């Protein structure tokens, strides 16, 4: 049986691929959306 381990949010050392993907997705989103405010 596989056990899951929880890690702290925004921990690039442990989940670098996920953090990198989130950063790239966020950059693409904000480059395309004009924010009002």
Buried (B, 14 or more C-beta within 10 A) or exposed (E): EEEEEEEEEEEEEEBEEEBEEEEEEEEEEEEEEEEEE
